[in-house]
Amino acid sequence: MTPDQPQPTSLRDAPAVDKKSRKVYVLWAIALTLLLALGLFSWLVVVPVWQACRIAQKCSGMDLPGHTSPQEGVMALGGQERAARWLPVCRRLPDWMADSQVKIHSIQMLGYCGEAGARELGIILDGKNRHHRLVALEGMGTLGADVPEALSRVLVAVKDSDEGLRMNAVGILTRMETGDKRIAQAILLAAQDPSPAVRRNAIIGLFWMGSSSKQAVAALKQLRGDPDKSVGSAATEALQKIKAAQEKKK
């Protein structure tokens, strides 16, 4: 615009902005927005998941150089609630991003995440991956009877269709023994399980219930005549040990 040209007196008289320039500004705005969103996603999701998987890899539970305990790993992730939020993501990642050992360790660590961990372990127990279900059940055992959901899920596992899960559940309940009547009832039920392996595990629980439980002694006496010789022998041995313990008290 030259000095001789009339000056615009309103926006309507102003020269139009180049359409190409306007498109460039819009594209720049979109690109910056996408970059910002990508950065936020990386910071809020990718980094925590990477950190969880990295710590799970080190938490093998073995006292080796460079390894850490599950408890320390949970604290490093920011505590029980935060660890229980991100550890399950490791299990869902494809194998090329998180190998089987990392996934197993991430499940084991949930056993140190209190009630939040019990919720996630329950989801795994409801799944179809047998190996993961077995590890999740052990995690419930780690949480112990002090976490109500953990005890409830182990009690349910005694009736599971998977023999290995039932067998492990009986062993966990034996370790959990706190005088809870539901535990005693579950062990007595396991003594009648169709699997010899489950019945053998139940004998250990019946033995620890000992002479203080007439039902336990009665169940052991019945198991002496079990069709499986190993079960019958284990029951006989348990009764002998209970009798010897009683005689010592006299």
C-alpha positions as CSV (number, residue, x, y, z in Angstrom):
1,M,0.0,0.0,0.0
2,T,1.6,3.4,-1.1
3,P,1.1,6.8,0.5
4,D,-1.2,7.7,-2.5
5,Q,-3.6,4.8,-1.8
6,P,-6.5,5.4,0.5
7,Q,-6.1,4.0,4.1
8,P,-8.6,1.3,5.2
9,T,-11.2,2.7,7.5
10,S,-12.6,-0.7,8.8
11,L,-11.7,-4.4,9.0
12,R,-13.8,-4.9,5.9
13,D,-11.5,-2.6,3.9
14,A,-8.3,-4.3,5.3
15,P,-6.4,-6.6,2.9
16,A,-7.3,-10.3,3.2
17,V,-4.9,-12.7,4.9
18,D,-3.3,-15.2,2.5
19,K,-5.2,-18.5,2.7
20,K,-2.0,-20.6,2.4
21,S,-0.5,-18.8,5.4
22,R,-3.6,-19.5,7.4
23,K,-3.4,-23.2,6.6
24,V,0.3,-23.2,7.7
25,Y,-0.7,-21.7,11.0
26,V,-3.4,-24.3,11.5
27,L,-1.1,-27.2,10.7
28,W,1.5,-25.8,13.1
29,A,-1.1,-25.6,15.8
30,I,-2.2,-29.2,15.2
31,A,1.4,-30.5,15.1
32,L,2.2,-28.7,18.4
33,T,-0.9,-30.1,20.0
34,L,-0.1,-33.6,18.9
35,L,3.5,-33.3,20.2
36,L,2.2,-32.1,23.5
37,A,-0.3,-34.9,23.7
38,L,2.4,-37.4,22.8
39,G,4.7,-36.0,25.5
40,L,2.0,-36.2,28.1
41,F,1.2,-39.8,27.1
42,S,4.8,-40.8,27.3
43,W,5.3,-39.1,30.7
44,L,2.0,-40.4,32.3
45,V,1.9,-43.9,30.7
46,V,5.0,-45.0,28.9
47,V,7.5,-44.0,31.6
48,P,5.6,-45.6,34.5
49,V,5.0,-48.9,32.5
50,W,8.7,-49.0,31.5
51,Q,9.7,-48.4,35.1
52,A,7.4,-51.1,36.4
53,C,8.7,-53.7,34.0
54,R,12.3,-52.7,34.7
55,I,11.8,-53.1,38.5
56,A,9.9,-56.4,38.0
57,Q,12.8,-57.7,36.0
58,K,15.1,-57.1,39.1
59,C,12.6,-58.5,41.6
60,S,13.2,-62.2,41.2
61,G,13.0,-62.8,44.9
62,M,16.5,-64.2,44.9
63,D,19.4,-62.7,46.8
64,L,21.6,-62.0,43.8
65,P,23.8,-59.0,42.8
66,G,21.7,-56.4,41.1
67,H,18.4,-58.0,42.3
68,T,16.0,-56.4,44.7
69,S,13.3,-57.7,47.0
70,P,9.6,-57.4,46.0
71,Q,8.9,-55.1,48.9
72,E,11.7,-52.7,47.8
73,G,10.4,-52.9,44.3
74,V,6.9,-51.9,45.4
75,M,8.3,-48.9,47.4
76,A,10.4,-47.9,44.3
77,L,7.2,-47.7,42.3
78,G,5.6,-45.3,44.8
79,G,3.8,-47.6,47.2
80,Q,1.2,-50.3,47.0
81,E,-1.6,-48.4,45.2
82,R,0.6,-47.1,42.5
83,A,2.5,-50.4,42.0
84,A,-0.8,-52.2,41.8
85,R,-1.9,-49.8,39.0
86,W,1.1,-50.3,36.8
87,L,2.4,-53.8,37.4
88,P,-0.6,-55.5,35.7
89,V,0.2,-53.6,32.5
90,C,3.5,-55.5,32.3
91,R,1.5,-58.7,32.1
92,R,-0.6,-57.5,29.2
93,L,2.3,-56.3,27.1
94,P,3.4,-58.4,24.0
95,D,6.3,-60.8,24.6
96,W,8.7,-58.7,22.6
97,M,8.2,-55.9,25.1
98,A,8.1,-57.9,28.3
99,D,9.3,-61.5,28.5
100,S,7.6,-64.3,30.5
101,Q,9.9,-63.8,33.5
102,V,9.1,-60.1,33.8
103,K,5.4,-61.0,33.6
104,I,5.7,-63.6,36.4
105,H,7.7,-61.3,38.6
106,S,5.1,-58.5,38.1
107,I,2.4,-60.9,39.3
108,Q,4.5,-62.0,42.3
109,M,5.0,-58.4,43.3
110,L,1.3,-57.8,43.5
111,G,1.4,-60.1,46.6
112,Y,3.1,-57.2,48.4
113,C,0.5,-54.6,47.3
114,G,-2.1,-55.1,50.0
115,E,-5.8,-54.9,49.1
116,A,-5.0,-53.2,45.8
117,G,-2.8,-56.1,44.9
118,A,-5.5,-58.6,45.9
119,R,-8.0,-57.0,43.5
120,E,-5.5,-57.4,40.6
121,L,-4.6,-60.9,41.6
122,G,-8.3,-61.8,41.6
123,I,-8.6,-60.6,38.0
124,I,-5.7,-62.9,37.0
125,L,-7.3,-65.8,38.9
126,D,-10.4,-65.3,36.8
127,G,-8.3,-65.5,33.6
128,K,-7.4,-68.5,31.5
129,N,-3.5,-68.5,31.7
130,R,-2.9,-71.4,34.0
131,H,0.7,-70.4,34.9
132,H,-0.4,-66.9,35.8
133,R,-3.3,-68.2,37.8
134,L,-0.9,-70.4,39.9
135,V,1.4,-67.5,40.5
136,A,-1.5,-65.2,41.4
137,L,-2.7,-67.8,43.9
138,E,0.7,-67.8,45.6
139,G,0.4,-64.0,45.7
140,M,-2.8,-64.4,47.6
141,G,-0.9,-66.6,50.0
142,T,1.8,-64.0,50.4
143,L,-0.9,-61.4,51.3
144,G,-2.2,-63.8,53.9
145,A,-5.4,-64.1,55.9
146,D,-5.1,-60.4,57.1
147,V,-6.4,-59.4,53.6
148,P,-10.0,-60.6,53.5
149,E,-10.2,-60.9,49.7
150,A,-7.0,-62.9,49.6
151,L,-8.4,-65.5,52.0
152,S,-11.7,-65.6,50.2
153,R,-10.1,-66.3,46.9
154,V,-7.9,-69.1,48.3
155,L,-11.0,-70.7,49.8
156,V,-12.7,-70.6,46.4
157,A,-9.6,-72.1,44.7
158,V,-10.0,-75.3,46.8
159,K,-13.1,-76.0,44.6
160,D,-11.4,-75.0,41.3
161,S,-11.6,-77.4,38.4
162,D,-7.8,-77.2,38.0
163,E,-6.1,-79.9,40.2
164,G,-2.9,-77.9,40.6
165,L,-4.8,-74.9,41.8
166,R,-6.7,-77.0,44.3
167,M,-3.5,-78.6,45.6
168,N,-1.7,-75.3,46.0
169,A,-4.7,-73.7,47.6
170,V,-4.8,-76.4,50.4
171,G,-1.1,-75.8,51.0
172,I,-1.6,-72.1,51.3
173,L,-4.5,-72.5,53.7
174,T,-2.4,-74.7,55.9
175,R,0.2,-71.9,56.1
176,M,-2.6,-69.4,56.7
177,E,-4.1,-71.4,59.6
178,T,-5.4,-68.8,62.0
179,G,-8.2,-70.6,63.7
180,D,-10.7,-69.5,61.1
181,K,-13.4,-72.1,60.8
182,R,-13.7,-71.6,57.0
183,I,-10.0,-72.8,56.6
184,A,-10.7,-75.9,58.7
185,Q,-13.8,-76.7,56.6
186,A,-11.9,-76.2,53.4
187,I,-9.1,-78.5,54.4
188,L,-11.7,-81.2,55.5
189,L,-13.3,-80.8,52.1
190,A,-10.0,-81.2,50.4
191,A,-9.5,-84.5,52.3
192,Q,-12.3,-85.9,50.1
193,D,-11.0,-84.5,46.8
194,P,-10.9,-86.9,43.9
195,S,-7.2,-86.2,43.3
196,P,-4.7,-88.1,45.5
197,A,-2.3,-85.1,45.3
198,V,-4.9,-82.8,46.8
199,R,-5.7,-85.4,49.5
200,R,-2.0,-85.7,50.4
201,N,-1.8,-81.9,50.8
202,A,-4.9,-82.0,52.9
203,I,-3.3,-84.5,55.3
204,I,-0.6,-81.9,56.2
205,G,-3.4,-79.4,57.1
206,L,-5.2,-82.0,59.1
207,F,-2.0,-82.8,61.0
208,W,-1.5,-79.2,62.0
209,M,-5.1,-79.0,63.1
210,G,-4.1,-82.0,65.2
211,S,-5.8,-83.5,68.3
212,S,-7.5,-80.2,69.0
213,S,-9.9,-81.0,66.2
214,K,-11.9,-84.2,66.4
215,Q,-13.0,-83.8,62.8
216,A,-9.3,-83.7,61.7
217,V,-8.5,-86.9,63.5
218,A,-11.6,-88.6,62.2
219,A,-10.7,-87.6,58.6
220,L,-7.1,-88.9,59.1
221,K,-8.4,-92.2,60.3
222,Q,-10.6,-92.5,57.3
223,L,-7.8,-91.6,55.0
224,R,-5.7,-94.6,56.3
225,G,-7.8,-96.8,54.1
226,D,-7.4,-94.6,51.1
227,P,-7.2,-96.4,47.7
228,D,-4.0,-94.5,47.0
229,K,-1.2,-96.1,49.1
230,S,0.8,-92.9,49.4
231,V,-2.3,-91.1,50.9
232,G,-2.9,-94.0,53.3
233,S,0.7,-94.0,54.4
234,A,0.8,-90.2,54.9
235,A,-2.4,-90.4,57.0
236,T,-1.0,-93.2,59.2
237,E,2.2,-91.2,59.8
238,A,0.2,-88.1,60.7
239,L,-1.8,-90.0,63.2
240,Q,1.3,-91.5,64.8
241,K,2.9,-88.1,65.2
242,I,-0.3,-86.7,66.8
243,K,-0.4,-89.6,69.2
244,A,3.3,-89.2,70.1
245,A,2.7,-85.4,70.7
246,Q,-0.2,-86.2,73.0
247,E,1.9,-88.7,75.0
248,K,4.6,-86.1,75.5
249,K,2.2,-83.8,77.1
250,K,1.1,-86.3,79.7
